[in-house]
Amino acid sequence: MDFMHDQLEDGRSFRLLNILDDCNREGLGIEVDFSLPAERVIRTLNRLVEWRGEPNQLRCDNGPEYISGALATWAEKNSIQLKFIQPGNPQQNAYIERYNRTVRYDWLSHHSFESITQVQDYATKWL
């Protein structure tokens, strides 16, 4: 999983949380909002676990949402190992970085969005 950033037409920044299955490189989810704190990441992961089952591990960078105690507690409770890449080495999470590039060049950079709802709707249809 990894985050991306962009802006709405009015200049407000928003974030995208992209979640990818490393084994088959399938996009599992794109969560969009102005703020995506650890609690929101956990809520998104809970939905994916209900849909697809629990993964053995999650690979992510060392962003504040990922190193939070809340995510660590959730992962331990669900017997999911958190695998952190080394800081400054995004190539250790190459599949999601490539996926982010695909998101950016396939649709995100091609459209001007007025609202978070528009971005989320487009992301859901694209996924």
DSSP file with accessible surface (Angstrom, degrees, kcal/mol):
  #  RESIDUE AA STRUCTURE BP1 BP2  ACC     N-H-->O    O-->H-N    N-H-->O    O-->H-N    TCO  KAPPA ALPHA  PHI   PSI    X-CA   Y-CA   Z-CA
    1    1 A M              0   0   11      0, 0.0    60,-0.4     0, 0.0     2,-0.3   0.000 360.0 360.0 360.0 151.1    0.0    0.0    0.0
    2    2 A D  E     -A   18   0A  10     16,-2.1    16,-3.1    58,-0.1     2,-0.3  -0.983 360.0-117.3-160.4 158.6    1.1    3.5   -0.7
    3    3 A F  E     -A   17   0A  21     -2,-0.3     2,-0.3    14,-0.2    14,-0.2  -0.741  20.5-172.0-102.1 151.2   -0.2    7.1   -0.8
    4    4 A M  E     -A   16   0A  12     12,-2.1    12,-2.4    -2,-0.3     2,-0.3  -0.902  11.1-145.9-130.0 162.6   -0.4    9.5   -3.7
    5    5 A H  E     +A   15   0A 109     -2,-0.3     2,-0.3    10,-0.2    10,-0.2  -0.946  24.9 149.1-128.7 151.2   -1.3   13.2   -3.7
    6    6 A D  E     -A   14   0A  43      8,-2.0     8,-2.8    -2,-0.3     2,-0.3  -0.901  33.4-111.0-159.1-172.6   -3.1   15.5   -6.2
    7    7 A Q  E     -A   13   0A 110     -2,-0.3   106,-0.4     6,-0.3     6,-0.2  -0.968  15.7-128.3-133.7 147.9   -5.4   18.6   -6.3
    8    8 A L    >   -     0   0    6      4,-2.7     3,-2.1    -2,-0.3   106,-0.2  -0.312  45.9 -92.0 -78.1 172.5   -8.9   19.4   -7.1
    9    9 A E  T 3  S+     0   0  105    104,-2.9   105,-0.1     1,-0.3    -1,-0.1   0.833 127.7  56.0 -54.2 -35.9   -9.8   22.1   -9.5
   10   10 A D  T 3  S-     0   0   96    103,-0.3    -1,-0.3   104,-0.2     3,-0.1   0.413 121.4-105.9 -82.5   4.0  -10.0   24.6   -6.6
   11   11 A G  S <  S+     0   0   35     -3,-2.1     2,-0.2     1,-0.3    -2,-0.1   0.347  71.9 142.0  92.7  -7.4   -6.5   23.8   -5.5
   12   12 A R        -     0   0  122     -5,-0.1    -4,-2.7     1,-0.1    -1,-0.3  -0.518  49.2-126.9 -70.2 133.3   -7.3   21.8   -2.4
   13   13 A S  E     -A    7   0A  70     -2,-0.2     2,-0.3    -6,-0.2    -6,-0.3  -0.528  29.2-177.6 -80.1 145.1   -5.0   18.8   -2.0
   14   14 A F  E     -A    6   0A   0     -8,-2.8    -8,-2.0    -2,-0.2     2,-0.3  -0.910  14.8-134.7-136.1 166.3   -6.3   15.3   -1.6
   15   15 A R  E     -AB   5  33A  44     18,-3.0    18,-1.9    -2,-0.3     2,-0.4  -0.892   4.5-153.0-122.1 152.8   -4.7   11.9   -1.0
   16   16 A L  E     -AB   4  32A   0    -12,-2.4   -12,-2.1    -2,-0.3     2,-0.7  -0.993   6.0-154.0-122.7 131.8   -5.2    8.5   -2.5
   17   17 A L  E     -AB   3  31A   1     14,-2.9    14,-2.3    -2,-0.4     2,-0.5  -0.936  17.3-164.7-102.4 112.3   -4.4    5.3   -0.6
   18   18 A N  E     -AB   2  30A   0    -16,-3.1   -16,-2.1    -2,-0.7     2,-0.5  -0.869   5.2-168.5-101.6 133.5   -3.6    2.6   -3.2
   19   19 A I  E     - B   0  29A   8     10,-2.5     9,-2.9    -2,-0.5    10,-1.5  -0.986   8.8-178.6-125.7 127.0   -3.6   -1.0   -2.1
   20   20 A L  E     - B   0  27A  19     -2,-0.5     2,-0.7     7,-0.2     7,-0.2  -0.949  30.6-125.0-128.9 140.7   -2.2   -3.7   -4.4
   21   21 A D  E  >> - B   0  26A  45      5,-2.7     4,-1.7    -2,-0.4     5,-0.5  -0.781  20.7-156.9 -82.3 114.2   -1.9   -7.5   -4.2
   22   22 A D  T  45S+     0   0   39     -2,-0.7    -1,-0.2     1,-0.2    73,-0.0   0.826  85.3  58.4 -62.0 -33.2    1.8   -8.1   -4.8
   23   23 A C  T  45S+     0   0  124      1,-0.2    -1,-0.2     3,-0.1    -2,-0.0   0.935 127.2  11.3 -67.9 -48.3    1.3  -11.7   -5.9
   24   24 A N  T  45S-     0   0   88      2,-0.1    -1,-0.2    -3,-0.1    -2,-0.2   0.350  96.8-124.4-112.6   4.8   -1.0  -11.0   -8.8
   25   25 A R  T  <5 +     0   0  144     -4,-1.7     2,-0.4     1,-0.2    -3,-0.2   0.786  54.5 157.4  57.4  33.1   -0.6   -7.2   -9.0
   26   26 A E  E   < -B   21   0A  69     -5,-0.5    -5,-2.7     1,-0.0     2,-0.4  -0.735  46.3-122.1 -88.8 131.4   -4.3   -6.7   -8.7
   27   27 A G  E     +B   20   0A  15     -2,-0.4    -7,-0.2    -7,-0.2     3,-0.1  -0.604  30.9 179.5 -70.5 123.6   -5.5   -3.4   -7.5
   28   28 A L  E     -     0   0A  27     -9,-2.9     2,-0.3    -2,-0.4    -8,-0.2   0.738  57.9  -8.4 -99.1 -28.2   -7.6   -4.1   -4.4
   29   29 A G  E     -B   19   0A  10    -10,-1.5   -10,-2.5     2,-0.0     2,-0.4  -0.962  40.3-160.6-168.8 149.4   -8.6   -0.6   -3.4
   30   30 A I  E     -B   18   0A   8     -2,-0.3     2,-0.4   -12,-0.2   -12,-0.2  -0.953  18.1-168.8-133.7 113.3   -8.2    3.1   -3.9
   31   31 A E  E     -B   17   0A  16    -14,-2.3   -14,-2.9    -2,-0.4     2,-0.4  -0.888   7.3-166.8-103.3 133.6   -9.4    5.3   -1.0
   32   32 A V  E     +B   16   0A   2     -2,-0.4     2,-0.3   -16,-0.2   -16,-0.2  -0.977  24.1 120.6-126.9 132.9   -9.6    9.0   -1.6
   33   33 A D  E     -B   15   0A  44    -18,-1.9   -18,-3.0    -2,-0.4     3,-0.1  -0.968  66.6 -99.6-171.9 172.9  -10.0   11.9    0.8
   34   34 A F  S    S+     0   0   81     -2,-0.3     2,-0.4     1,-0.2    -1,-0.1   0.846 112.7  21.6 -70.0 -34.8   -8.5   15.1    2.1
   35   35 A S        -     0   0   74    -20,-0.1    -1,-0.2    -3,-0.1    -3,-0.0  -1.000  59.8-177.0-136.6 133.8   -7.1   13.3    5.1
   36   36 A L        +     0   0    1     -2,-0.4    29,-0.1    -3,-0.1     5,-0.1  -0.655  19.0 178.9-129.9  75.8   -6.4    9.6    5.4
   37   37 A P    >>  -     0   0   52      0, 0.0     4,-2.1     0, 0.0     3,-0.8  -0.125  48.5 -88.1 -71.8 175.6   -5.2    9.0    9.0
   38   38 A A  H 3> S+     0   0    9      1,-0.3     4,-2.7     2,-0.2     5,-0.2   0.857 127.0  57.1 -54.9 -38.7   -4.3    5.6   10.4
   39   39 A E  H 3> S+     0   0  122      1,-0.2     4,-2.1     2,-0.2    -1,-0.3   0.879 107.9  47.5 -62.7 -36.5   -7.9    5.0   11.6
   40   40 A R  H <> S+     0   0   37     -3,-0.8     4,-2.4     2,-0.2    -1,-0.2   0.884 109.9  52.5 -71.6 -38.5   -9.1    5.5    8.0
   41   41 A V  H  X S+     0   0    0     -4,-2.1     4,-2.8     2,-0.2    -2,-0.2   0.943 110.5  48.8 -59.7 -45.1   -6.4    3.2    6.7
   42   42 A I  H  X S+     0   0   24     -4,-2.7     4,-2.8     2,-0.2    -2,-0.2   0.917 109.5  51.4 -62.7 -43.4   -7.5    0.5    9.2
   43   43 A R  H  X S+     0   0  136     -4,-2.1     4,-1.9     2,-0.2    -1,-0.2   0.923 111.7  47.7 -60.7 -41.7  -11.1    0.9    8.2
   44   44 A T  H  X S+     0   0    3     -4,-2.4     4,-2.0     1,-0.2    -2,-0.2   0.930 112.0  49.4 -64.6 -44.1  -10.2    0.5    4.5
   45   45 A L  H  X S+     0   0    6     -4,-2.8     4,-2.6     1,-0.2    -2,-0.2   0.892 106.9  55.8 -64.3 -37.6   -8.1   -2.6    5.4
   46   46 A N  H  X S+     0   0   63     -4,-2.8     4,-2.2     1,-0.2    -1,-0.2   0.908 107.0  50.1 -60.9 -41.0  -11.0   -4.1    7.4
   47   47 A R  H  X S+     0   0  119     -4,-1.9     4,-1.8     1,-0.2    -1,-0.2   0.914 111.8  47.9 -62.4 -42.2  -13.2   -3.8    4.3
   48   48 A L  H  X S+     0   0   24     -4,-2.0     4,-3.4     2,-0.2     5,-0.5   0.884 109.5  52.5 -67.3 -37.4  -10.6   -5.5    2.2
   49   49 A V  H  X S+     0   0   27     -4,-2.6     4,-2.2     1,-0.2    -1,-0.2   0.910 108.8  50.8 -64.4 -40.4  -10.1   -8.3    4.7
   50   50 A E  H  < S+     0   0  171     -4,-2.2    -1,-0.2    -5,-0.2    -2,-0.2   0.896 118.5  38.8 -61.1 -39.1  -13.9   -8.9    4.8
   51   51 A W  H  < S+     0   0  152     -4,-1.8    -2,-0.2    -5,-0.2    -1,-0.2   0.901 135.6  14.5 -78.9 -44.0  -13.9   -9.1    1.0
   52   52 A R  H  < S-     0   0   99     -4,-3.4    -3,-0.2     1,-0.2    -2,-0.2   0.498 103.3-112.8-115.0  -9.8  -10.7  -11.0    0.3
   53   53 A G     <  -     0   0   40     -4,-2.2    -1,-0.2    -5,-0.5    -2,-0.1  -0.177  51.4 -46.2  92.1 168.9   -9.5  -12.5    3.6
   54   54 A E        -     0   0  102     -4,-0.1     2,-0.1    -2,-0.1    -8,-0.0  -0.574  52.7-138.4 -79.4 133.1   -6.5  -11.7    5.7
   55   55 A P        -     0   0   49      0, 0.0     3,-0.1     0, 0.0    26,-0.1  -0.411  15.5-126.1 -78.8 162.7   -3.1  -11.3    4.0
   56   56 A N  S    S-     0   0  145      1,-0.2    25,-2.4    24,-0.1     2,-0.3   0.834  87.4  -1.6 -73.9 -35.4    0.0  -12.7    5.6
   57   57 A Q  E     -c   81   0B  77     23,-0.2     2,-0.4     2,-0.0    -1,-0.2  -0.984  57.8-140.1-152.9 161.1    1.7   -9.4    5.4
   58   58 A L  E     -c   82   0B  19     23,-2.6    25,-3.5    -2,-0.3     2,-0.5  -0.997  16.5-151.9-125.4 129.7    1.4   -5.8    4.3
   59   59 A R  E     +c   83   0B  80     -2,-0.4     2,-0.3    23,-0.2    25,-0.2  -0.874  31.7 144.1-102.9 133.3    4.4   -4.0    2.7
   60   60 A C  E     -c   84   0B   0     23,-2.3    25,-2.2    -2,-0.5   -58,-0.1  -0.957  45.0-101.8-156.3 170.0    4.5   -0.2    3.1
   61   61 A D        -     0   0   44    -60,-0.4    25,-0.1    -2,-0.3    -1,-0.0  -0.051  49.5 -90.2 -83.8-164.4    6.9    2.7    3.5
   62   62 A N        +     0   0   62     22,-0.1     5,-0.1     4,-0.1    22,-0.0  -0.066  68.7 147.8-104.7  33.1    7.5    4.4    6.9
   63   63 A G    >>  -     0   0   16      1,-0.1     4,-1.9     3,-0.1     3,-1.0  -0.242  62.4-106.8 -64.5 157.7    4.8    7.1    6.6
   64   64 A P  T 34 S+     0   0   95      0, 0.0     4,-0.5     0, 0.0    -1,-0.1   0.827 118.8  55.6 -60.0 -32.2    3.2    8.3    9.8
   65   65 A E  T 34 S+     0   0   22      1,-0.2     6,-0.2     2,-0.2     3,-0.2   0.834 111.7  44.5 -67.5 -31.4   -0.1    6.4    9.1
   66   66 A Y  T <4 S+     0   0    0     -3,-1.0    -1,-0.2     1,-0.2    -4,-0.1   0.784 113.1  47.2 -85.7 -30.4    1.8    3.1    8.7
   67   67 A I  S  < S+     0   0   99     -4,-1.9    -1,-0.2     4,-0.1    -2,-0.2   0.387  86.3 121.0 -94.0   7.0    4.1    3.4   11.7
   68   68 A S  S  > S-     0   0   29     -4,-0.5     4,-1.9    -5,-0.2     5,-0.2  -0.289  72.7-123.2 -68.8 153.5    1.3    4.4   14.1
   69   69 A G  H  > S+     0   0   52      1,-0.2     4,-2.7     2,-0.2     5,-0.2   0.840 109.8  62.1 -63.6 -32.2    0.5    2.3   17.1
   70   70 A A  H  > S+     0   0   39      2,-0.2     4,-2.3     1,-0.2    -1,-0.2   0.931 106.4  43.0 -62.8 -44.4   -3.0    1.9   15.9
   71   71 A L  H  > S+     0   0    0     -6,-0.2     4,-2.9     2,-0.2     5,-0.2   0.913 113.7  52.0 -69.0 -39.4   -2.0    0.1   12.7
   72   72 A A  H  X S+     0   0   46     -4,-1.9     4,-2.5     2,-0.2    -2,-0.2   0.921 111.1  47.5 -62.1 -42.3    0.5   -2.0   14.6
   73   73 A T  H  X S+     0   0   93     -4,-2.7     4,-2.6     2,-0.2    -1,-0.2   0.926 112.8  49.0 -64.1 -44.8   -2.1   -3.0   17.1
   74   74 A W  H  X S+     0   0   16     -4,-2.3     4,-1.7    -5,-0.2    -2,-0.2   0.931 112.1  48.4 -60.4 -46.3   -4.6   -3.8   14.3
   75   75 A A  H  <>S+     0   0    3     -4,-2.9     5,-3.0     1,-0.2     4,-0.2   0.921 112.6  47.7 -62.4 -44.0   -2.0   -5.9   12.4
   76   76 A E  H ><5S+     0   0  161     -4,-2.5     3,-1.4     1,-0.2    -1,-0.2   0.929 110.0  52.5 -63.9 -43.7   -1.0   -7.9   15.5
   77   77 A K  H 3<5S+     0   0  171     -4,-2.6    -1,-0.2     1,-0.3    -2,-0.2   0.843 115.7  41.4 -58.9 -34.1   -4.7   -8.5   16.4
   78   78 A N  T 3<5S-     0   0   25     -4,-1.7    -1,-0.3    -5,-0.2    -2,-0.2   0.285 112.5-117.3 -99.6   9.2   -5.2   -9.9   12.9
   79   79 A S  T < 5 +     0   0  104     -3,-1.4     2,-0.5    -4,-0.2    -3,-0.2   0.881  65.8 144.5  56.6  42.2   -1.9  -11.8   12.7
   80   80 A I      < -     0   0    7     -5,-3.0     2,-0.4    -6,-0.1   -23,-0.2  -0.954  45.2-136.3-113.5 128.3   -0.7   -9.7    9.8
   81   81 A Q  E     -c   57   0B 107    -25,-2.4   -23,-2.6    -2,-0.5     2,-0.6  -0.688  10.6-141.4 -85.9 130.8    3.0   -8.9    9.6
   82   82 A L  E     -c   58   0B  31     -2,-0.4     2,-0.6   -25,-0.2   -23,-0.2  -0.836  15.0-164.1 -91.0 122.3    3.9   -5.3    8.7
   83   83 A K  E     -c   59   0B  86    -25,-3.5   -23,-2.3    -2,-0.6     2,-0.4  -0.944   5.7-161.3-109.5 113.6    6.9   -5.2    6.3
   84   84 A F  E     -c   60   0B  84     -2,-0.6   -23,-0.2   -25,-0.2     2,-0.1  -0.801  11.9-134.2 -97.8 135.0    8.5   -1.7    6.1
   85   85 A I        -     0   0   14    -25,-2.2     3,-0.1    -2,-0.4     8,-0.0  -0.409  37.7 -90.2 -76.8 161.1   10.7   -0.8    3.3
   86   86 A Q    >   -     0   0  112      3,-0.2     3,-1.9     1,-0.1     6,-0.2  -0.533  52.7 -96.0 -70.5 138.2   14.0    1.0    4.1
   87   87 A P  T 3  S+     0   0  106      0, 0.0    -1,-0.1     0, 0.0   -26,-0.0  -0.266 110.4  18.3 -55.6 135.2   13.6    4.8    4.1
   88   88 A G  T 3  S+     0   0   73     -3,-0.1     3,-0.1     1,-0.1    -2,-0.1   0.562 101.1 100.2  80.7   9.9   14.6    6.3    0.8
   89   89 A N    X   +     0   0   44     -3,-1.9     3,-2.2     1,-0.1    -3,-0.2  -0.527  32.7 159.8-125.3  66.4   14.3    3.0   -1.1
   90   90 A P  G >   +     0   0   60      0, 0.0     3,-2.2     0, 0.0     7,-0.3   0.758  67.9  76.5 -62.1 -18.9   11.0    3.0   -3.0
   91   91 A Q  G >  S+     0   0  121      1,-0.3     3,-1.2     2,-0.1     4,-0.1   0.745  81.7  68.8 -63.9 -18.3   12.3    0.3   -5.3
   92   92 A Q  G <  S+     0   0   73     -3,-2.2    -1,-0.3     1,-0.3     3,-0.1   0.616 106.9  38.7 -73.7 -10.0   11.7   -2.1   -2.4
   93   93 A N  G <> S+     0   0    4     -3,-2.2     4,-1.8    -4,-0.2     3,-0.4  -0.327  80.3 147.0-127.1  46.8    8.0   -1.5   -3.0
   94   94 A A  H <>  +     0   0   53     -3,-1.2     4,-2.5     1,-0.2     5,-0.2   0.813  61.3  58.6 -61.2 -36.8    8.3   -1.5   -6.8
   95   95 A Y  H  > S+     0   0   98      1,-0.2     4,-2.3     2,-0.2    -1,-0.2   0.932 110.1  42.4 -63.2 -44.3    4.9   -3.0   -7.6
   96   96 A I  H  > S+     0   0    1     -3,-0.4     4,-2.9     2,-0.2    -1,-0.2   0.881 112.4  54.3 -71.3 -33.8    3.0   -0.3   -5.8
   97   97 A E  H  X S+     0   0   68     -4,-1.8     4,-1.8    -7,-0.3    -2,-0.2   0.919 111.1  45.8 -64.1 -40.5    5.2    2.4   -7.2
   98   98 A R  H  X S+     0   0  127     -4,-2.5     4,-2.1     2,-0.2    -2,-0.2   0.904 111.8  52.1 -66.4 -39.7    4.5    1.2  -10.7
   99   99 A Y  H  X S+     0   0   23     -4,-2.3     4,-2.8    -5,-0.2    -2,-0.2   0.925 106.8  53.2 -62.0 -43.5    0.8    1.0   -9.9
  100  100 A N  H  X S+     0   0   12     -4,-2.9     4,-2.7     1,-0.2    -1,-0.2   0.901 108.0  50.9 -58.3 -41.8    0.9    4.6   -8.7
  101  101 A R  H  X S+     0   0  132     -4,-1.8     4,-2.8     2,-0.2     5,-0.3   0.906 109.3  50.5 -63.4 -40.3    2.4    5.6  -12.0
  102  102 A T  H  X S+     0   0   34     -4,-2.1     4,-2.9     2,-0.2     5,-0.3   0.930 110.5  49.2 -63.0 -45.5   -0.3    3.8  -13.9
  103  103 A V  H  X>S+     0   0    0     -4,-2.8     5,-2.3     2,-0.2     4,-1.7   0.945 113.4  47.7 -56.4 -47.8   -3.0    5.5  -11.8
  104  104 A R  H  <>S+     0   0   64     -4,-2.7     5,-2.5    -5,-0.2     6,-0.3   0.944 121.0  34.1 -61.0 -48.8   -1.3    8.9  -12.5
  105  105 A Y  H  <5S+     0   0  146     -4,-2.8    -1,-0.2     1,-0.2    -2,-0.2   0.751 116.0  53.7 -86.3 -22.8   -0.9    8.4  -16.3
  106  106 A D  H  <5S-     0   0   94     -4,-2.9    -1,-0.2    -5,-0.3    -3,-0.2   0.859 135.7 -27.8 -78.2 -37.0   -4.1    6.4  -17.0
  107  107 A W  T >X5S+     0   0    0     -4,-1.7     3,-0.8    -5,-0.3     4,-0.7   0.568 117.6  74.1-148.7 -36.2   -6.6    8.7  -15.4
  108  108 A L  G >4<S+     0   0    1     -5,-2.3     3,-0.8     1,-0.3    -4,-0.2   0.919 105.8  40.5 -63.0 -43.3   -5.6   11.0  -12.6
  109  109 A S  G 34<S+     0   0   69     -5,-2.5    -1,-0.3    -6,-0.3    -4,-0.1   0.617 110.2  61.5 -79.8  -9.6   -3.6   13.4  -14.7
  110  110 A H  G <4 S+     0   0  125     -3,-0.8     2,-0.4    -6,-0.3    -1,-0.2   0.527 100.1  58.4 -92.7  -8.7   -6.1   13.4  -17.5
  111  111 A H    <<  -     0   0   79     -3,-0.8     2,-0.6    -4,-0.7    -4,-0.0  -0.934  65.2-143.7-128.1 149.3   -9.0   14.7  -15.5
  112  112 A S        -     0   0   79     -2,-0.4     2,-0.4  -104,-0.0  -104,-0.1  -0.955  26.7-157.0-108.8 117.7   -9.9   17.8  -13.6
  113  113 A F        -     0   0   14     -2,-0.6  -104,-2.9  -106,-0.4  -103,-0.3  -0.798  18.8-166.0-103.5 140.1  -12.0   16.9  -10.6
  114  114 A E  S    S+     0   0  120     -2,-0.4     2,-0.3  -106,-0.2  -104,-0.2   0.716  73.4  18.8 -90.5 -25.9  -14.3   19.3   -8.7
  115  115 A S  S  > S-     0   0   39      1,-0.1     4,-1.7  -106,-0.0    -1,-0.2  -0.959  71.3-114.6-145.6 161.6  -14.9   17.1   -5.6
  116  116 A I  H  > S+     0   0   25     -2,-0.3     4,-2.9     1,-0.2     5,-0.2   0.875 116.4  59.3 -61.3 -38.7  -13.6   14.2   -3.6
  117  117 A T  H  > S+     0   0   92      1,-0.2     4,-2.8     2,-0.2    -1,-0.2   0.913 103.9  50.4 -59.4 -42.1  -16.7   12.3   -4.6
  118  118 A Q  H  > S+     0   0   78      2,-0.2     4,-2.4     1,-0.2    -1,-0.2   0.913 111.7  47.5 -61.5 -44.4  -15.9   12.6   -8.2
  119  119 A V  H  X S+     0   0    0     -4,-1.7     4,-2.9     2,-0.2    -2,-0.2   0.943 113.6  47.2 -63.2 -46.9  -12.4   11.3   -7.7
  120  120 A Q  H  X S+     0   0   39     -4,-2.9     4,-2.6     1,-0.2    -2,-0.2   0.918 112.4  49.9 -63.1 -41.9  -13.6    8.4   -5.6
  121  121 A D  H  X S+     0   0   82     -4,-2.8     4,-2.3    -5,-0.2    -1,-0.2   0.929 113.5  45.7 -61.4 -45.3  -16.3    7.5   -8.2
  122  122 A Y  H  X S+     0   0   83     -4,-2.4     4,-2.8    -5,-0.2     5,-0.2   0.922 112.7  50.7 -65.0 -42.8  -13.8    7.6  -11.0
  123  123 A A  H  X S+     0   0    0     -4,-2.9     4,-2.7     1,-0.2    -2,-0.2   0.919 110.3  49.8 -60.8 -42.7  -11.2    5.6   -9.0
  124  124 A T  H  < S+     0   0   86     -4,-2.6    -1,-0.2     1,-0.2    -2,-0.2   0.929 113.0  45.5 -64.2 -44.4  -13.8    2.9   -8.2
  125  125 A K  H  < S+     0   0  174     -4,-2.3    -1,-0.2    -5,-0.2    -2,-0.2   0.906 114.4  48.9 -65.3 -41.3  -14.9    2.6  -11.9
  126  126 A W  H  <        0   0   75     -4,-2.8    -2,-0.2     1,-0.2    -1,-0.2   0.919 360.0 360.0 -64.5 -41.0  -11.3    2.5  -13.0
  127  127 A L     <        0   0   84     -4,-2.7    -1,-0.2    -5,-0.2    -2,-0.2   0.911 360.0 360.0 -63.0 360.0  -10.4   -0.1  -10.5
